[in-house]
């Protein structure tokens, strides 16, 4: 083989190696760009912490209210986003210090027209508008929360991601959504305006997967 033909073959081999490297670089697994996954509703739950205030707050109870997250999806890649849905009728008062009859009274008041008005506003919905990755396994998620027919922006502090499990926390004021905090005993015991909300979210399967 002449030196000229050898140079041509080396050149062609180099071109093939470069093209192969480029194609390998483009073949990035789809998970690097994120996949939209449905929420695992069997293992995802929202918890509301409602605190007491007032002169005789020592004689009243803080309230713990829980409900399964009944729908939604999340994507944790380049176009990260979150959507959550909670059916208001599924909210349950779980205060251990209350008798079953007292829990039922609190729940009836909570779902009634003075507070959540579940008959007219059956769902609580969250739709993210921006996701900021602040450090490993931690995000700030801003989005629109629709509660009792009103929509306002809230910010979630989200941590986790291992095994598709996340913990999201935020707080809000009831009055922002048109809810007047409950007052009893002539105003000597009231519920604080600010409510703490924690969500344990588990990502299920790819929403585009077939079953």
Backbone as CSV, one residue per row, in Angstrom:
resi,resn,N_x,N_y,N_z,CA_x,CA_y,CA_z,C_x,C_y,C_z
1,UNK,0.858,-1.196,0.000,0.000,0.000,0.000,0.892,1.243,0.000
2,UNK,0.559,2.162,-0.878,1.365,3.382,-0.983,1.094,4.294,0.201
3,UNK,2.033,5.151,0.525,1.811,6.105,1.628,0.568,6.949,1.422
4,UNK,0.250,7.284,0.166,-0.924,8.113,-0.128,-2.209,7.389,0.257
5,UNK,-2.351,6.097,-0.109,-3.552,5.322,0.226,-3.661,5.115,1.731
6,UNK,-2.503,4.932,2.384,-2.524,4.763,3.828,-3.046,6.005,4.533
7,UNK,-2.649,7.187,4.045,-3.143,8.436,4.641,-4.641,8.581,4.449
8,UNK,-5.142,8.183,3.252,-6.587,8.274,2.980,-7.354,7.376,3.931
9,UNK,-6.862,6.124,4.146,-7.555,5.194,5.034,-7.550,5.712,6.480
10,UNK,-6.428,6.252,6.902,-6.358,6.818,8.255,-7.344,7.967,8.409
11,UNK,-7.449,8.799,7.358,-8.390,9.924,7.392,-9.820,9.426,7.520
12,UNK,-10.188,8.399,6.701,-11.558,7.859,6.750,-11.851,7.244,8.115
13,UNK,-10.840,6.547,8.663,-11.029,5.956,9.981,-11.249,7.040,11.032
14,UNK,-10.503,8.125,10.938,-10.663,9.224,11.883,-12.039,9.846,11.799
15,UNK,-12.538,10.015,10.556,-13.882,10.578,10.375,-14.924,9.675,11.010
16,UNK,-14.792,8.342,10.804,-15.765,7.407,11.371,-15.730,7.436,12.900
17,UNK,-14.528,7.549,13.469,-14.421,7.609,14.927,-15.070,8.870,15.488
18,UNK,-14.841,10.004,14.800,-15.444,11.273,15.239,-16.958,11.203,15.148
19,UNK,-17.506,10.666,14.037,-18.953,10.554,13.862,-19.553,9.628,14.916
20,UNK,-18.808,8.528,15.191,-19.304,7.606,16.221,-19.373,8.264,17.575
21,UNK,-18.369,9.075,17.901,-18.379,9.778,19.185,-19.516,10.773,19.272
22,UNK,-19.786,11.487,18.174,-20.879,12.455,18.159,-22.221,11.771,18.349
23,UNK,-22.435,10.652,17.652,-23.704,9.932,17.779,-23.882,9.386,19.186
24,UNK,-22.775,8.903,19.783,-22.859,8.406,21.160,-23.224,9.531,22.117
25,UNK,-22.688,10.725,21.856,-23.006,11.867,22.712,-24.448,12.294,22.602
26,UNK,-25.051,12.104,21.420,-26.448,12.475,21.241,-27.391,11.445,21.831
27,UNK,-26.913,10.229,22.012,-27.782,9.164,22.509,-27.878,9.226,24.023
28,UNK,-28.336,10.380,24.573,-28.487,10.567,26.016,-29.777,9.911,26.456
29,UNK,-29.756,9.122,27.511,-30.993,8.520,27.991,-32.057,9.584,28.238
30,UNK,-33.306,9.236,27.978,-34.392,10.212,28.107,-34.539,10.707,29.531
31,UNK,-34.105,9.909,30.522,-34.241,10.350,31.910,-33.402,11.573,32.208
32,UNK,-32.374,11.833,31.404,-31.565,13.029,31.630,-32.376,14.285,31.371
33,UNK,-33.368,14.179,30.507,-34.230,15.314,30.214,-35.502,15.257,31.050
34,UNK,-35.675,14.199,31.836,-36.837,14.071,32.689,-37.996,13.411,31.978
35,UNK,-38.768,12.681,32.739,-39.975,12.061,32.236,-41.136,12.511,33.106
36,UNK,-42.269,12.751,32.486,-43.457,13.083,33.264,-43.988,11.802,33.887
37,UNK,-44.090,11.804,35.205,-44.564,10.626,35.924,-45.799,10.979,36.728
38,UNK,-46.752,10.069,36.758,-47.970,10.296,37.531,-47.660,10.143,39.010
39,UNK,-48.451,10.793,39.840,-48.307,10.677,41.279,-48.849,9.319,41.732
40,UNK,-48.095,8.668,42.604,-48.547,7.421,43.214,-49.542,7.798,44.319
41,UNK,-50.826,7.771,43.988,-51.855,8.260,44.917,-52.044,7.349,46.127
42,UNK,-51.556,6.122,46.044,-51.682,5.211,47.180,-50.670,5.526,48.278
43,UNK,-49.612,6.273,47.935,-48.561,6.542,48.906,-48.247,8.031,49.055
44,UNK,-49.080,8.899,48.501,-48.858,10.350,48.574,-49.949,10.984,49.428
45,UNK,-49.543,11.858,50.334,-50.486,12.418,51.294,-50.140,13.866,51.595
46,UNK,-51.167,14.653,51.904,-50.990,16.041,52.319,-51.432,16.171,53.767
47,UNK,-50.654,16.936,54.552,-50.969,17.139,55.970,-51.018,18.630,56.267
48,UNK,-52.125,19.080,56.859,-52.300,20.473,57.244,-52.205,20.594,58.759
49,UNK,-51.412,21.555,59.230,-51.274,21.820,60.659,-51.911,23.177,60.950
50,UNK,-52.968,23.160,61.736,-53.704,24.377,62.084,-53.504,24.625,63.579
51,UNK,-53.009,25.810,63.917,-52.626,26.087,65.298,-53.600,27.056,65.961
52,UNK,-53.713,26.927,67.270,-54.625,27.750,68.056,-53.922,29.009,68.563
53,UNK,-54.708,29.995,68.941,-54.187,31.203,69.576,-55.284,31.757,70.478
54,UNK,-55.004,32.862,71.140,-56.013,33.459,72.004,-55.720,33.268,73.480
55,UNK,-56.504,33.923,74.306,-56.272,33.960,75.748,-56.325,32.572,76.375
56,UNK,-57.287,31.738,75.935,-57.454,30.406,76.525,-57.029,29.301,75.560
57,UNK,-55.971,29.566,74.799,-55.508,28.582,73.809,-55.034,27.278,74.468
58,UNK,-54.622,27.342,75.741,-54.155,26.129,76.427,-55.275,25.116,76.611
59,UNK,-56.518,25.590,76.518,-57.654,24.693,76.720,-58.283,24.246,75.395
60,UNK,-57.650,24.592,74.294,-58.148,24.178,72.976,-57.114,23.266,72.326
61,UNK,-57.403,22.839,71.106,-56.538,21.867,70.436,-56.025,22.416,69.115
62,UNK,-54.728,22.130,68.846,-54.248,22.293,67.483,-54.868,21.182,66.643
63,UNK,-54.959,21.407,65.343,-55.590,20.405,64.485,-54.610,19.880,63.457
64,UNK,-54.649,18.564,63.250,-53.889,17.895,62.202,-54.893,17.305,61.224
65,UNK,-54.771,17.712,59.975,-55.740,17.315,58.954,-54.981,16.674,57.792
66,UNK,-55.443,15.506,57.344,-54.741,14.786,56.291,-55.693,14.344,55.191
67,UNK,-55.107,14.166,54.009,-55.873,13.639,52.875,-54.904,13.035,51.869
68,UNK,-55.315,11.995,51.154,-54.469,11.495,50.071,-54.425,12.504,48.928
69,UNK,-53.286,12.559,48.265,-53.206,13.337,47.020,-53.844,12.483,45.940
70,UNK,-54.912,12.974,45.344,-55.744,12.128,44.491,-55.388,12.192,43.001
71,UNK,-54.445,13.040,42.641,-54.052,13.106,41.240,-52.887,14.045,41.046
72,UNK,-52.337,14.027,39.829,-51.245,14.929,39.511,-50.097,14.214,38.837
73,UNK,-49.057,14.970,38.552,-47.876,14.429,37.895,-46.680,15.311,38.225
74,UNK,-45.493,14.791,37.952,-44.289,15.594,38.132,-43.258,15.203,37.094
75,UNK,-42.404,16.171,36.798,-41.271,15.959,35.897,-40.062,16.604,36.559
76,UNK,-38.971,15.841,36.724,-37.825,16.347,37.475,-36.599,16.579,36.616
77,UNK,-36.787,16.731,35.313,-35.658,16.952,34.430,-35.471,18.424,34.096
78,UNK,-35.066,18.664,32.841,-34.762,20.017,32.395,-35.986,20.925,32.453
79,UNK,-37.152,20.366,32.157,-38.407,21.131,32.193,-39.227,20.717,33.417
80,UNK,-38.605,20.794,34.584,-39.233,20.309,35.812,-40.548,21.027,36.083
81,UNK,-41.534,20.273,36.514,-42.842,20.847,36.849,-43.599,19.870,37.729
82,UNK,-44.592,20.409,38.436,-45.383,19.622,39.377,-46.843,20.030,39.264
83,UNK,-47.714,19.052,39.312,-49.152,19.313,39.372,-49.748,18.377,40.420
84,UNK,-50.539,18.939,41.347,-51.127,18.152,42.421,-52.614,18.456,42.531
85,UNK,-53.392,17.437,42.876,-54.830,17.590,43.070,-55.238,16.871,44.350
86,UNK,-56.036,17.552,45.177,-56.578,16.953,46.402,-58.086,17.153,46.398
87,UNK,-58.831,16.080,46.644,-60.284,16.188,46.782,-60.606,16.628,48.204
88,UNK,-61.286,17.749,48.333,-61.534,18.345,49.645,-62.306,17.391,50.557
89,UNK,-63.249,16.637,49.998,-64.059,15.729,50.817,-63.239,14.627,51.466
90,UNK,-62.025,14.402,50.967,-61.168,13.365,51.547,-60.367,13.848,52.753
91,UNK,-60.414,15.140,53.046,-59.690,15.666,54.207,-60.280,15.094,55.495
92,UNK,-59.409,14.610,56.360,-59.838,13.997,57.617,-59.079,14.603,58.794
93,UNK,-59.818,14.992,59.827,-59.210,15.489,61.059,-58.673,14.295,61.827
94,UNK,-57.375,14.337,62.161,-56.756,13.179,62.809,-56.150,13.528,64.166
95,UNK,-56.669,14.565,64.815,-56.141,14.973,66.126,-56.256,13.817,67.123
96,UNK,-55.153,13.330,67.670,-55.231,12.219,68.630,-55.879,12.613,69.952
97,UNK,-55.879,13.913,70.267,-56.431,14.349,71.543,-57.940,14.527,71.538
98,UNK,-58.578,14.369,70.388,-60.028,14.555,70.288,-60.744,13.215,70.263
99,UNK,-61.941,13.218,70.816,-62.780,12.029,70.721,-63.324,11.931,69.299
100,UNK,-63.801,10.757,68.876,-64.391,10.643,67.531,-65.500,11.661,67.276
101,UNK,-66.327,11.918,68.291,-67.417,12.883,68.126,-66.870,14.293,67.925
102,UNK,-65.822,14.650,68.674,-65.215,15.978,68.520,-64.536,16.120,67.161
103,UNK,-63.856,15.071,66.702,-63.238,15.127,65.372,-64.282,15.323,64.291
104,UNK,-65.409,14.666,64.459,-66.488,14.802,63.481,-67.025,16.230,63.456
105,UNK,-67.111,16.860,64.627,-67.581,18.251,64.696,-66.606,19.191,63.996
106,UNK,-65.315,19.009,64.267,-64.303,19.856,63.629,-64.318,19.654,62.120
107,UNK,-64.438,18.390,61.695,-64.432,18.103,60.259,-65.642,18.694,59.559
108,UNK,-66.800,18.592,60.183,-68.014,19.153,59.589,-67.888,20.661,59.426
109,UNK,-67.339,21.315,60.433,-67.139,22.776,60.351,-66.127,23.114,59.258
110,UNK,-65.063,22.307,59.164,-64.005,22.555,58.181,-64.525,22.430,56.749
111,UNK,-65.344,21.415,56.494,-65.837,21.184,55.132,-67.035,22.060,54.780
112,UNK,-67.621,22.697,55.781,-68.824,23.490,55.573,-68.570,24.828,54.904
113,UNK,-69.629,25.599,54.704,-69.543,26.855,53.947,-68.693,27.934,54.602
114,UNK,-68.472,27.847,55.921,-67.687,28.878,56.603,-66.182,28.747,56.385
115,UNK,-65.737,27.541,55.983,-64.293,27.333,55.834,-63.981,26.912,54.399
116,UNK,-63.937,25.611,54.105,-63.520,25.169,52.765,-64.666,25.113,51.761
117,UNK,-65.890,25.016,52.245,-67.072,24.969,51.367,-66.891,23.900,50.281
118,UNK,-66.745,22.647,50.753,-66.442,21.537,49.846,-67.521,21.316,48.793
119,UNK,-68.752,21.663,49.100,-69.839,21.455,48.133,-69.629,22.285,46.867
120,UNK,-69.165,23.515,47.019,-68.983,24.400,45.873,-67.554,24.398,45.329
121,UNK,-66.597,24.024,46.160,-65.182,24.020,45.739,-64.576,22.665,46.099
122,UNK,-64.841,21.654,45.296,-64.509,20.274,45.668,-63.033,19.899,45.573
123,UNK,-62.192,20.739,44.964,-60.793,20.361,44.801,-59.837,21.477,45.216
124,UNK,-58.678,21.059,45.683,-57.528,21.940,45.883,-56.510,21.559,44.811
125,UNK,-55.991,22.542,44.074,-55.086,22.241,42.956,-53.829,23.106,43.050
126,UNK,-52.703,22.491,42.685,-51.436,23.221,42.603,-50.803,22.955,41.248
127,UNK,-50.376,24.028,40.580,-49.692,23.929,39.291,-48.431,24.777,39.350
128,UNK,-47.271,24.149,39.213,-46.014,24.891,39.300,-45.841,25.813,38.101
129,UNK,-45.150,26.920,38.348,-44.805,27.866,37.282,-43.302,28.023,37.131
130,UNK,-42.528,27.663,38.174,-41.073,27.762,38.105,-40.465,26.816,39.132
131,UNK,-39.388,26.149,38.733,-38.683,25.226,39.625,-37.213,25.616,39.651
132,UNK,-36.693,25.872,40.853,-35.283,26.256,41.006,-34.553,25.189,41.813
133,UNK,-33.525,24.599,41.204,-32.711,23.581,41.884,-31.659,24.310,42.708
134,UNK,-31.840,24.351,44.037,-30.970,25.187,44.870,-29.749,24.434,45.396
135,UNK,-29.853,23.121,45.565,-28.711,22.293,45.955,-29.098,20.839,45.729
136,UNK,-28.168,19.928,46.020,-28.457,18.514,45.801,-29.708,18.100,46.568
137,UNK,-30.656,17.524,45.851,-31.887,17.009,46.445,-32.732,18.077,47.116
138,UNK,-32.676,19.321,46.626,-33.497,20.397,47.196,-33.894,21.383,46.106
139,UNK,-35.172,21.802,46.129,-35.701,22.697,45.109,-36.621,23.733,45.758
140,UNK,-36.745,24.885,45.105,-37.815,25.836,45.387,-38.792,25.753,44.226
141,UNK,-40.030,25.463,44.539,-41.052,25.309,43.497,-42.105,26.384,43.699
142,UNK,-42.214,27.293,42.743,-43.246,28.332,42.781,-44.396,27.917,41.885
143,UNK,-45.600,28.265,42.317,-46.735,27.882,41.498,-48.028,28.475,42.000
144,UNK,-49.109,28.158,41.306,-50.435,28.673,41.619,-51.230,27.642,42.401
145,UNK,-51.702,28.057,43.579,-52.549,27.204,44.411,-53.980,27.714,44.322
146,UNK,-54.885,26.808,43.949,-56.301,27.151,43.880,-57.010,26.490,45.054
147,UNK,-57.598,27.325,45.902,-58.258,26.869,47.121,-59.499,27.707,47.342
148,UNK,-60.600,27.035,47.529,-61.887,27.705,47.765,-62.212,28.723,46.663
149,UNK,-61.869,28.353,45.431,-62.216,29.183,44.283,-61.286,30.342,44.024
150,UNK,-60.237,30.487,44.846,-59.277,31.567,44.638,-57.902,30.990,44.333
151,UNK,-57.169,31.668,43.452,-55.846,31.205,43.041,-54.794,32.247,43.427
152,UNK,-53.777,31.800,44.153,-52.683,32.674,44.555,-51.367,31.912,44.458
153,UNK,-50.274,32.660,44.310,-48.964,32.036,44.196,-48.442,31.624,45.569
154,UNK,-47.865,30.434,45.629,-47.195,29.963,46.835,-45.836,29.395,46.435
155,UNK,-44.953,29.235,47.412,-43.632,28.647,47.166,-43.482,27.410,48.036
156,UNK,-43.122,26.294,47.408,-42.888,25.046,48.115,-41.387,24.822,48.297
157,UNK,-40.993,24.404,49.477,-39.634,23.919,49.715,-39.674,22.406,49.563
158,UNK,-38.961,21.902,48.569,-39.038,20.482,48.234,-37.676,19.833,48.460
159,UNK,-37.700,18.656,49.099,-36.470,17.904,49.340,-36.714,16.437,49.009
160,UNK,-35.617,15.723,48.757,-35.730,14.287,48.501,-35.375,13.924,47.084
161,UNK,-36.146,13.007,46.526,-35.910,12.536,45.171,-35.426,11.107,45.116
162,UNK,-34.882,10.595,46.248,-34.415,9.220,46.267,-35.602,8.269,46.151
163,UNK,-35.535,7.386,45.178,-36.625,6.440,44.986,-37.917,7.079,44.548
164,UNK,-37.835,8.321,44.044,-39.039,9.008,43.584,-39.881,9.591,44.695
165,UNK,-39.325,9.689,45.919,-40.073,10.229,47.058,-39.607,11.644,47.374
166,UNK,-40.563,12.555,47.560,-40.271,13.961,47.821,-41.077,14.441,49.025
167,UNK,-40.542,15.460,49.700,-41.266,16.108,50.799,-41.356,17.592,50.476
168,UNK,-42.571,18.119,50.405,-42.800,19.526,50.081,-43.466,20.222,51.262
169,UNK,-42.995,21.429,51.581,-43.549,22.177,52.707,-43.785,23.625,52.307
170,UNK,-44.847,24.191,52.847,-45.140,25.606,52.632,-46.076,26.077,53.744
171,UNK,-46.348,27.351,53.784,-47.341,27.897,54.702,-48.152,28.945,53.957
172,UNK,-49.369,29.146,54.419,-50.233,30.142,53.787,-51.174,30.727,54.824
173,UNK,-51.751,31.863,54.472,-52.742,32.496,55.332,-54.136,32.192,54.806
174,UNK,-54.999,31.774,55.720,-56.369,31.443,55.322,-57.080,32.647,54.708
175,UNK,-56.833,33.821,55.278,-57.528,35.008,54.794,-57.169,35.346,53.350
176,UNK,-55.989,34.921,52.903,-55.603,35.150,51.505,-56.587,34.477,50.555
177,UNK,-57.168,33.358,50.995,-58.083,32.598,50.157,-59.544,32.797,50.573
178,UNK,-59.798,33.884,51.292,-61.172,34.219,51.638,-61.753,33.431,52.787
179,UNK,-60.896,32.823,53.615,-61.357,32.030,54.751,-61.120,32.818,56.040
180,UNK,-62.157,32.952,56.858,-62.021,33.612,58.155,-61.668,32.570,59.202
181,UNK,-60.525,32.703,59.877,-60.146,31.722,60.901,-61.248,31.557,61.945
182,UNK,-61.479,30.313,62.342,-62.545,29.999,63.298,-62.246,30.614,64.658
183,UNK,-63.292,31.145,65.282,-63.189,31.720,66.625,-64.300,31.129,67.482
184,UNK,-63.941,30.714,68.701,-64.942,30.153,69.614,-64.805,30.818,70.980
185,UNK,-65.759,30.531,71.842,-65.748,31.041,73.232,-65.608,32.554,73.264
186,UNK,-66.388,33.227,72.423,-66.382,34.683,72.415,-65.076,35.287,71.962
187,UNK,-64.300,34.521,71.196,-63.045,35.034,70.671,-61.849,34.776,71.565
188,UNK,-62.083,34.102,72.718,-60.965,33.822,73.621,-60.083,32.696,73.091
189,UNK,-60.637,31.886,72.178,-59.852,30.851,71.498,-60.088,30.989,70.004
190,UNK,-59.026,31.152,69.238,-59.145,31.288,67.795,-58.129,30.384,67.112
191,UNK,-58.365,30.170,65.842,-57.409,29.441,65.013,-56.509,30.469,64.343
192,UNK,-55.203,30.235,64.358,-54.276,31.155,63.719,-54.541,31.231,62.220
193,UNK,-54.269,32.396,61.665,-54.472,32.606,60.231,-53.526,31.732,59.407
194,UNK,-52.294,31.579,59.874,-51.292,30.839,59.109,-51.440,29.330,59.308
195,UNK,-51.398,28.601,58.204,-51.512,27.148,58.209,-50.242,26.566,57.598
196,UNK,-49.678,25.548,58.235,-48.509,24.848,57.715,-48.973,23.636,56.911
197,UNK,-48.418,23.466,55.710,-48.815,22.359,54.847,-47.586,21.544,54.471
198,UNK,-47.638,20.239,54.725,-46.577,19.311,54.341,-47.165,18.270,53.396
199,UNK,-46.436,17.975,52.345,-46.889,16.972,51.381,-45.809,15.923,51.186
200,UNK,-46.185,14.669,51.356,-45.300,13.550,51.046,-45.725,13.007,49.693
201,UNK,-44.859,13.181,48.702,-45.206,12.894,47.310,-44.331,11.766,46.794
202,UNK,-44.960,10.748,46.229,-44.238,9.636,45.627,-44.568,9.582,44.148
203,UNK,-43.529,9.613,43.319,-43.726,9.546,41.874,-43.956,8.105,41.465
204,UNK,-44.979,7.898,40.649,-45.274,6.565,40.153,-44.610,6.318,38.814
205,UNK,-45.343,5.669,37.924,-44.800,5.282,36.628,-44.799,6.447,35.656
206,UNK,-44.064,6.276,34.561,-44.068,7.227,33.463,-45.483,7.388,32.950
207,UNK,-45.975,8.651,32.869,-47.362,8.882,32.467,-47.633,8.435,31.044
208,UNK,-46.587,8.252,30.260,-46.775,7.804,28.883,-46.681,6.311,28.718
209,UNK,-46.427,5.606,29.851,-46.262,4.161,29.755,-47.586,3.477,29.525
210,UNK,-47.545,2.375,28.868,-48.734,1.589,28.629,-48.791,0.452,29.626
211,UNK,-49.992,0.016,29.957,-50.157,-1.032,30.962,-50.875,-2.200,30.331
